[in-house]
Amino acid sequence: MEILKTITIPVELSDRESLINCVNTSLSSKVVSGNSDILSPIAVDAVLKIIDPKIHDNVDLRDIKISKSVSGTIEDTEMVDGLIFTHNKIAHGAGGPSKINNPKIALI
């Protein structure tokens, strides 16, 4: 019986290329492996946007929202730095309002 050992090699968060290579390695066994050149930099940049390396050593991935679209291709994938307001009627179909008069939007 062969025993596999896990080796942990620290990666600096300031070394973006090494992080992209790590993500490429992770994606190589997934369905999206053929598009890792598009998805890997986006994944790395998304995590780097929400982590403060001075005080955090872990990331809450719930802070990253992935919005899927029915139309388009993988080449249309992009990272949006900010908020995304979708224009769909899902809330209306669930009994929510279809129109909001005089909305108040707070940006923090």
N, C-alpha and C positions, 0 to 999 in steps of 0.2 A: 504494500500500500504506500503510495507516494503522498507525502505531506507537503502542502503548498504553504509558503511563508508570505505574509503580507509585509511589504516594505513601504514605509511612509516617507515621502520626500517632500519637504516643505516647498511651497511655491510662493514667491513674492507677489502680492496683489498689484504691485506697480509694473510687473512684467507681463504686459497684455498678451504678447505673442506666446509665452509659455502657457498662459491660461487658455488661449484659443487652441493650442495643441492638445491640452488635456481634454477639452470639450470635444475636439475632433476624435480623440481616442474613444471617448465615451459614446459618441454617436456612431462610431464605425460598426457597431453591432445592431443598430436600430434600423427601422424602415426608412428613416430619413437620411441614411448615411450618404446617399448620392448627392445630397444638398447641404452637406455639412459646411461647405465653404461659404454658404449664405447664412446658415443658422448659427454657426459657432460664434462669429463675432457679435451677432445680435444678443445671444445668450450671455456672453461675457460682459458686454456693455451694459445690459440690463442689471446684472448683479452688481457691477461696479458703480452704477448710479445710486443704488440704495444702501450700500455698505459704507460705513466709516471705519477704515482699517485701523485707525488709532484707538478705537474703543471697542470694536466688535471683532469677533473671530468666527461668527456664524451669520447666516442670512435667513430671514424669514421669507420664504418664497411666496407666501401669500401676499406680499407687497408687490409682486409682479403679476400683472394681469395680461393674459393672452387672449386677444380678441380674434375670433375666427370669422372668415367671410366665405360665403358659398361660392362666389365667383372669384376669378383671378387665379394666378399661378404662384408657385413658391418664390419666383423671382420678384413678385410684388410685395413680399414680406419686408416690413420695415419696423424699426423701433421708434415709437413716438415718446419723446421726453415731455411728459405732462399728463394731462387728463384727456380721456376720449369720451365724448358724448355720442352715443350711437343714435341713429335715427331709425328706429324700428317700432313696431306696434305690438311687441310681445306683452308689455304691461297692459295695454288696452285689451288685448285678447284674454288676459287673466282677470279682467274686471277693473283695471286701472284707468286713469283719465287718458283721453286722447289729445287733450289740449290743456295747457296751463296758462291762465291769464296773469299778467304782471308777476312773473317769477322773480324770486330773489336768489341770486347766486353769490355765494361767498367763496373767494379764493384765499386760501391760507398758505 
